[in-house]
Every structure is written in structure tokens, then in C-alpha cells.
Amino acid sequence: MASFFPSVPYEIRGEGDERASNEPELVMRKCLEDALADKPWIVVQNLLVQDPDAVGTRELDFVVIDPDRGLIIIEVKGGDYRYSPEHAWHRVVRGEIRVGDREPPQQAISAMYALVRALASYGSHDERHPPYLHGWFLALVDAHVDFGTVPISARNHILGAAQCRNPVKLRRELDDMFEALAAKYPEVPQGERSPMRRIVDRHILPTMKSALFVRDEIMNARVVEHDVMRPVRGIVDATHRLDRVQIEGFAGTGKTYAALYRARREIADGRRTLVTCFNEPLATVLGRACRARPVDNTTPLRAIRADRAVVANLHALAESVTNSLGRTPPSSLAASERYDAMIATLASAARAGELGSFDSIVIDEGQDFSPAMLDALDALAGPSARIAFFHDPNQAIYHRSDPAAIERRFGPPLVLRENLRNSVSITAFLRALDPSRLEGIEAPPSVREGQPVVVAEFAPDDAEGQRAAIGRILRHLVNSEAVRPEDVAILSPFRRDRGCLAGVETLCGIPVVTLADSLAGDQFGAYCFRWETLHRFKGLEAPAVILHDVRGAAENVSYEAILTACSRAQHALYVLRSTDYAGPARLPVQGTLP
């Protein structure tokens, strides 16, 4: 059978749509699979080509490649396309005739030559004399075609429904096209002398991408999230009545989704519930999802005691309690000592009943909870309380929990292995950071292939080069791929004043704000790029992530830190690292910046 790229076709379905918007392409994909069942050919769907003679990216519906002869471009149109002598090429939409600016045959021809020029730009051939056969078809997968009315120039290039949907006819049409091209260009080498296989292996598959626009991937993923997460909900449902449950999962396997699902069920069942995590931005997101009053260091103890649902970063909860009780630790203590003192006060206040007891506690990002923090949570639990602990040891940035100790507290782990957040390409990249530690992570068949991960290298002092690269990426995402600015997260292992974006307030004319400001909904509104340290972005996700200033070998670029940052990306990931990077995560230079 022919090899298809991507291996699983994408389906674009808008929210509430009964039919996929790319249904004609999906139909043509199935027709090609049937027709080429015994052909050792290669078919690339939705190939994105940067035409060196034009601005922007061109998408080719199908490129059918015979490695011994050449390639054929297929432009696909739905059943509303027609040709008539009176209106020429047009669409019929709800009985109305619509004539476009460019005729479909011209689109197919233009796409073919865009690919020829792109391949020539790699230096593999002269664009005026390609060393391979190249042709085109226009496929009208749903239409009956009256070939007697079609212009002679296009007549042998049209595939109607009768040709597309009959495997024998479609295979014959493709073979006839290659034979006609061979007769027309007898000087083009064929068979073992053809360079086509080398061009495919060196240029088409490695350097060009077959993918939807990132914006399409974002929309599609949001629509299908409910169905994709069904197995995760099944695990939570199966453990719902357990007093102690430990759910361990690799990056992107749905732990936060599962924690929220558990918390909502507990709240709906009338249990007084505490949802807690390690970092403040994640607590804000969880609080909004649970419709709970936000807790910070100024929240009075009486308000916490009165709430049936409390969602808080544990340190903020501890600080609010110590402030309410007048036991604030002296400012002369180091930050870590202050936090330890506040956690101890929280545990003491919990044992004294100052906060009231909780019927249910849900812990997200539990890998960073110290034993003292878990002791405080035990003290907050009522006599028959249930505690659910969600964690990923591979993302433990602050504390290293002893697995045996965790199991004694919460029982043996239930392990989530299917990465439902990241694309197939990002999952493969995460696994490659340290194959021995992430060998168990899986990308289920339902997950999209995604954009190739890009890792670019810069000199340690080349802040200007990294800023320029970030600008290029942002312009590509926003202008060429229709990604909303708020769907891009710019992350760093270091504070902003220690990186290439120190003092930068706008990029591409769009505000760059901290995650806290974007969550607060201040004057910037949603139209902004979000910047944050990778530490404060733990537990969150973004459609596109740019990780910059990856340098040196300090804890900030540990394997756990790099994994945490890279796994935030759902669809597109760019890593900008310095030549002096010496951390343990494998970050070989790969891909090409847009």
C-alpha cells in the first residue's frame, strides 16, 4: 500500500458542525487509499510549501509521488463546484452562483509550480528543467462532470466523482497521467536513475510539513476534548469512592483535568472540598473552573472557614492563616524558612480546628509537595475525608517525593500513559529528552501529528538574535497561521530581567504581559502575549510555546524543568538555547525557524 503522510488524516470540525469542513479532502484521502492499495508510492496530504517567488505559505491538498517517475498534484474541490460555458468555473451555494477570482485548474497548476520552485531552491535542480515528471489534477469528488463542456486545456486533468470513487479508474487515471508525462518529457530519468526518492527523503518529508494551520489544530482539539478525555473520566469515576487515591501520569496525560473532574464531583455531592496545588497561577485557573472565591494572603480566616469549596495555592492558604492569626514569620528569615514556618502554622491551626475540617481534598501537581505540606493537608482532613493525589515525578522541580512514602499515604498509583495534550511530534520530542525516563509515554491514535518541533542555537551573549527569532516566530504564528496572541506562551527558565526580553514591553506591536496580569484581566484584555517563568507556568498549557534563554547547567535548566516547559505546548513548540547549554535534557538543533 502507498505510504501516507500524515498517517492519520486530520478532520476539521467547528463547534456544533455536523460535517467536517475538510470533508472533500477526507473523501479523496479514502479514494486514494483504496486506489493505491498495491502501489509502493508516497502520498502527502496538506503539504505546506513556502514558494520562494511569493509571500506566505501555500497548502497543497495532495502530492502523489511515484519514486521512480515523479509527482502529481491534486487540488480537491467539493460538490458545489461546477463548470458551464455560461459561467465558466463557479460554485453553487444555496442556489446562488458564485464565481471566484481564480479558477480551480489555475490553482492546481500554480500549486504544482510552487512546489517545483521550492524544490529547486534547495539546489536539487533547475526549476525550468526539473529532473522528474510533474503533473496535476483537479478532483471534484462529489460532482458529475460533463467532460464535453470542460475546456480542452483542462479536460484530461479533471477527476469527477465517477473517477475518484472507483479505485480501478482512479489508479488508471494516475498511471495514464504519468505515462503521458513520460512521453512528453522523454529526457527525464526514470526508474533507478530518477532522483525522486532522494528528493522525497531529503527535502519533501524532512523540511516541509504536512499539517493543518496551528489555529485549525487549536479549534479542532477544543471541540474533541470531551471525547478524548473519556478514559481519564473513567479512571476518576472508578476511584470516586476510595478514601485515598494516587494518580500518577506523564506530562499531558490529563492529570489536571482529572483533578478538576474529581473536585467538581465532590462539590456536587455536597462535600466541603479543598483543591490545592503548588503554584499560584494554576490555583487561579482551578479556582475559576470550580467557581470558588480566590484565596490570597489577605483572605480572612473566617471567610475560608465559611466556604464549602476552597481552591488555593497551599502557600497562599498558609500565609492567609498565619496573617489572620497574627503569627506572620519575621521578614529576616530566608524565603524557604518563611514558607516552612507558615506551613507549620497551617498544620497547627488545622489540628486546632481553626479552618474547619474538609470532607474531600484534591491535590494537583503533587510532585512538588514536601512531607510537611502533606502533613498539613492530613491535618485539614476530617475523620472520614477523602484525599486524591495527582502527580508526575518527572516534573518535580522543587521537591523529590519518596515513592514509597507517597504509596504509604495514598495507596499504589494508577498510572496515566496516554499523552492527550501534546501533538504526536511534541510527544516524540519529550520522549527524546530522556528516553529511559519517558519510555512509557504514549500518543494515542486520535492525537494529531502536529507541527515539527524547532530547536535553534545562539551564542550565549546573542540576546538580539534571540529577540529577532522570537519576533519571527510570533509574526509567523499570528500572521501566517492565524493564531491568537493570547494562545502563545513565551517561557524562560530565568526571570525576565535576566533574559533576552529584559525591558521589552511589546513584540510585533502587541503587549507582552506576565501571566498574572493576563489572568487578572487588566487593561490589556485578552490581546497580548503571555510571558512567564517555566516554574510559574507549571500545570498550565498553551497552544504554542516559545522557550527562550535555555543556557548553562543550573537547576533552572534541569531535566525536570525543561520537560515541564516543553510539555506545556499543545501544537507548536520552539526552543531557543545557547551554545553553552549543558543541562541533562537532550536538545539537539532541529527544524527551521519560520
N, C-alpha and C positions, 0 to 999 in steps of 0.2 A: 504494500500500500504506500501511496505517497506520504512523505513526511510533512506535517502541517505545523506552522508556527503562527500564533501560539498554539500549543497542543489542545487547549480547550477554548472554543470561541467565546468572545465577550458578548454579553447581552445587555443592551442599554434600555432600561425601563424606567421612565419617570414615575414619580409617586402618583399612584392612582390609575396609571395607564394599564389597560388590558393587554396591549400588544407592545412588543419591543420596538423602539424607534428604528433600530437597525435590522428589522425583520427580513428585508430583501437580501441583505448580506448573509444572514444566518441561513436562509433558504439556499443561497448559492453555495455556501460552505458545504452543506449536506449534499448538494448535487455533485460538487467536485469530489467529495469523499467517496461517493458511490461510483462515479465515473472513473476515478484513478485508483481503484482498489488494487489493481495489479500492476501499477506503474511505479518505478523507483524514482519518482520525481519529487520536487520540493514545492510546496505552496505556502506563500507568506501572505497573511491577511492583515489589512490595515497597516501597510508599511509606510512609515513616516520618512519622507525624503526632504532633505534640505537642498533645494535647487540652487546651484551656485549662481545662476543668472536671475534669480528672483529673491524677494524678501519673504521670510517666513517659511513655514513647513507645509509640504503638500502630502496629503494622505492618499495612498493607492489602495483601492479596495482589495484586489488580489494580484499577486505576481505568481504565475505558474511557470516553473523552471524545469526544463529538461537539461540535466547536467551535460548531456552530450551534444546539445544543439543551441540552446539559448533560452529566452524568456518571452512570455506573453502577458501583457497587462489586461486585466478585466475590470472595466468600470461597470458597477451594478446600479440599476435603477429599479424602482418599484413599479407596480402595475398601473400607476396613474400616468406613466409616460407613454406618449403616442407620437406617431408621425403621420402627417397628412399633407398632400400637395398644397392645401389652402393655408395651413398654419405652421407647416414645417414641424420641427421638434417642439413639443409642448407637453404640459401636464393638464390633466382634467381633475380638478379639485371641487367636489360637491357640484358637479355640472358646469363649473366655470373653467374656461380655457385660459391657461397661464403660459406665456412664452418667456423663457429665461434669457439672460444675456448671452450665455454660452451654450452652444448645442452640445448634447452628450457625446457625440463622436469626437468633437474637438477636445472635450475634457479628457477622453481616453487617450487621444494622440498626445496631448500636452503632458499628461501624466507619464506616458511612455518615454518621451524625450527628456523630461525632468530626471527620470531615473538614469537614462543614458548619460546625461551631462554630469550627474552626481558621481556615477562610477568612473567617468573619465577624469573627474577632479582628483581621484585617488591616484592618478598616474598609471592606471591599468591599460588605457587605450586612448586613441584619438577619437573624440566624440563624433567626428564626421565619418569614421570608418570603424565602428565597433566590431571586435572580433567574435561576435556571437549574433545569432539571429534574434530579432526583436520585432514583436507584433502586438496587436491589440484587438480586443473585442469589447462590444457594448452588450451587456446582458440585461434583458428585460424579463426578469424571472417570472412575472405574473401575466405578461401580455401576449396576446396572439398577434403576430406580426404579418402584415400583408407585404411580402418582400417585393411585390410588383410596384408598390408605391414608394419604396425606400430609394433614395438617391443611389446611383450605381457606385459612387465612390465609397459608400458605407455598406453596400448590400452584403458583401462577403464577410463583414465584421460584426453582424448583428446576430445575437442569440436570443430567440424568443423563448417562451415557456416550453414549447414543444421540444426545443433543442436542450435547454437547461435541465429539464426534469426527466429526460430519457438518458440514462447513463451511457448507452451504446452510441447514441447520436452525439452527446457532448464529447465523449472521448474521440469520436471520429472527427468532429469539428476542430478540436485542438491538434490532432495529428495532421489533418489536412492543412491547417494553418502553418505548422512547422514545415511541411513538405513544400508548400507554395513559397515560403520564405527561402528555403534551401535552393529552390530552382531559380529564384530571383537573384540570390546572392551566392553564386557557386564558389566564390573565393573565400567565404567564411569557413574556418576549420570546424570539423565536426568529429564526433566520437572521442577517442583518447586525446586528440590534438586540441579539442575545444578547451578554452580557458575558463569555461563557465563554472565548473566545480570550484576552481581556485577563487574565482570572484565571489562566489557564494560564501565559501569558508572564511575568506579574508576580509570581505567588505560588507556584503549584504547582512549576514547574520550577526557578526560581532559589533559592527559600528552603527548600523541602522536599527531602529527599534520598531517592533510591531506591537503597538499598544493604542489604547484609547487616549484621548486627552486626559490629563490628570483630573480636570474638572468633571469629565464624564465618569471617571472611576469613583470620585468622591460621591457624586449623586447616586450612582448605582449601589455603592456599598451601604449608604444610608438607607436605601429602600429595602435591601435584602437583610439588614442587620437582624431583624426579628427572627427570621428563619435560620440564619447562620448560628444564632445563639441558642437554638433549641436544645442541643446536647448539654450546654452549660446549665440551662434552667433545669434540665432533667436531673443532673447531679445534685443541685441545690434542693430540688423537691424531694429527692430520695433521702437526703440527710436532714430534712427540715426538723424532725422531732428529736434529733440527737442533742444531748446536753453539751457535748464538746465535739467539735469537728475541725479538722485541719485540712485545708485545701491548698495544695501546692501546685503551682503552674509556671511554665516557662513564660517568657515575655509574650504578650499579645494573646494569651490563651483565654482571656475573659474573666480574670480574677476580680477586677473592679466591678464589672457588670454583674458578676455572681454575688459579690458583696452587697451591692445595691439591691439586687433581687431578693436576697435573704432579708435585708433590713426592711424593705417595703412589706414583705410578708409578715414579719414580726410586728411592725407598726399596725398593719391592717388587722392582725389578730388581737390587738389591744394591749400588747406588752410594752412596758416602758423600755425604750431601746436607746442604747448608746452606740453611735457609729464613730469610729476614731481611726486616725491614720497618723503618719509621721510628719508630712509637710503641709503647710498652710494653704497653698493654692488648691491642692486636691481636696482638702476639707471644705473649701468654699464651694467647689463643684458638687461634692457629695451632699452638702447641706441644701443646695438649691434643688437637687434631684429628689431629696426627701422632704422638701418644703419645711425645713426646720429653721428656727431662729439662729442666726450666726452667733458663734461664741468667740469672743476675743478676750484679751487680758483685762478689759474693763467690765465684762459681763458680771453682774452681781450674783452671789451665790444663791439668793432666794429665787432668781429667775431660772437658774439651772435646775434647782430643786422642783420648780413648778412645771417644767416641761416634760411631756410624755416622750418626745423624740429629741435627743441631743446629738448633734453632729459637730465634732470638734477635732482639730489637731490636738494631740494629747498634751503637748507643752503649753498651748494656749489655755486649755482647760485647767492645767495645773497652776498656771500663772494667775488666772482669774480667781481660783480658790485661795491661793496664798495672799493675793491682794485683798480679797473680801475678809479674810481672817486676820489681816494685819501682820502676816508673817513673811513679808517680802524679804528675800535674802539680800544681804548687803551688796552694793554695787562693786565693792572692792574684790569680790570673788571673780574668778575666771568664768567665762560663759558656760563651760561644761559643768563647773561646780555649781553655778546658779541653777542650771537645769536639773541637776541631780537633787539639789536641795528642794526645789519645787515639786519634783516627783515624789520625794519622801513625804512632803507636807500633804500632797494629794492623797497618798495612801493612808496617812494618819487620819485625815479628815473623812475619808471614805469609811474607815473602820469605826469612826465615831458617829457615823450616820449623818454627817453634815450635808451630803448631796442626795440622801435617799438612796435606796438600792435600785438596781436595774434588773429587769426581767430577762433582757437579752443584750448581749454586747457583740458587735461586729467589728473586727479589726482588719483593715485593709493595709497593704504594704507592710505586713507584719515582720518582714525580714530585718527591719531596722529597729525593732523594739528590743530594748535591753531587758534582762531578767527583772530589774527593779520596776520598769514600766509595766511589765506583765503582772508583777505582784500587785501594783496599784490597781490594775484592772480587775484582778481577782477580788480585791477588797471592795470594789464597786459593785460586784455581782451579788445579787440577792441569793438566798439559800437554795432556790430552785432555778437560778438563772442559767441561760444557755449562752455559750460563747463560741463564735465561729472565727477561725483564724485563717486569713488568706495571705499567702506569701510566695516569694520567689527567691531562694537563697542566692541565685546568680546575680541578683540586683541589690545585694546587701552592701550599701555604701558606708553606713555609719556603724553598725554593729554586726557581729558574726554570731548568730544564734547556734547553740549546740543542738543538732537534730534530735539527739536522744532526749534532751531536756524538753524540747518542743513536743515530742511524742508523748512524754510523761504527762504533760499538761493537757494536750488536746487529742491524743489518740493517734493511730497510724494515719499517714497522709493519703488523701485521694488526689491523684495527680492528673492535671490537665496538660495535654501534649499538643493539641491542635492549635496552631497559631492562626487566630481569626482576625487579628488586627492588621498584620503586615502583609504586603503582597508576597507572591512566591519569590520574586527576586530579592526582596529585603530579608525574607526568612533565610534564604540561602546565604546571604551576606552575614547575617547574625550567627549562623552556624559556623561559618568560616572564621569568625573572630577567635574561636577556640573550639574546634570540632569535638574534642573529648568532653567538654562540659555541656555542650548543647546538642549532642548526637541524638537525643530523644525528641527534639522538637520536630513537629510535622506541619506541612502545609496541606490542608485537605484539598480535594479536587475542586471544591466550589470556590476557592480563593483565586482571585485574578492574578495574572502573570506580573503585571506592574512594570514600572519604569526601571531601567538599569540603574544600579547604584553608582554614583560617581565619587571617587576619592582623588582629590587633586593635592599637589605638594607645592609648598612655598618655602622660601628662605625664612629663617627664624625672625628676621627683622623686616620682612616684607609686609608690613601692615597695609600699605597702599595696594599691593597685589591682591591681598585677601578681600579688601573692601571692594575693589573693582570686580572680583569674581562674584561676590555676594550680589552686587548690583546686576551683573549679567544674569545670574540665576533668577533673581526676582523679576527682572524685565521679561525673561522667557516665560516664567510661570504665569505672571499676570497678563502680559500682552498676547503671548502666543498660545498659551494653554488655558486661558480664561479662569485661572484660579483666583479666588477672592483673597485679598491681602490678609484678612483675619484667619485664613486657613493655612498660613505659613508660620512656622515657629523657627526663630533663629536662636540657637542654643550655644552655650560656651561652657567649658569646664571652669572658667575663671570669672571673676567679677568684671563688669563691663569696663571699668576704668583700667583693667589690666589686659585688655584685648584690642583688636584692630578697630573696634567700633567705639572706642572711648571718645566721648564728646559728640558722637553722631546722633542727631535727633530725627533726621529723616533719611530715607533711602528711596530713590526713584520718585521723590516728591511726596512720599507717603510717610506719616509719622511712625516712628519706632518707639513703642511703649513697653513698659515692663508688664509681665503677666498680671501682677496685682492691679495695675491701672486698667488693663483691658477687662479684667473681671469686675472691677468696680463700676464700669460703665461711665467713666468720666467724660470730659468734653470731647475726647477723640472718638467716642462711639465705637462702632464695630470696624470702621475703616482704618485699619492700622496693621502694621506688622508687629507681632509679639516677640519680644526678646526676653530671655531668662537664662539663668544658670541651669545646667542639666540637673543639679540637685533639687531645685525648686520645681522643676517640671516633672519630677517623679510621679508616676501613676497617671499622668495625663497623656494625651496623644494629639497629633496634628496630621492633616493630610500630607503636608510637605514639611520637611525639616532640613535646615542648614546648620550643621555643626561646625563651628569655626574655632581657630586658635587651639587646635589639638597639638600640644607641644610638651617636650620634656618627659619626665618619668615619675612625677609626683602622684600622690593619691588621687588628685583630681582627674588623672587620665588612667586610672586603674582599669583593669578589665571590666569590673562591675560598673564603673562609671561610664565607660564607652558603650557597653551593652545597653545600659539604661537609656543613654541619649539616643543611640541609633534606633532602638526599638520603639521610640515614640512615633516614628514616621509610618504612616499608613500606606502611602502610594509613591512618594518620591523622597529620596534621601541623597544629600550632598554632604561630603565630609572634606573640610579643608584642614590639612595638617602640615606641620612644619617638618623640615628635613631632620630636625633634632628630636623628633618624637621617638621615644624609647620605651613606651608603655608595653604591657604584655599582650594587648589585643592586636590581632593581625590586621593591618590597614594598608595593603599594597595599593599603589596608584592604579586606578582603573577607570574606564569610561572617559567621556569627554564633556567638558563644561559646555553649556549651550552658548 
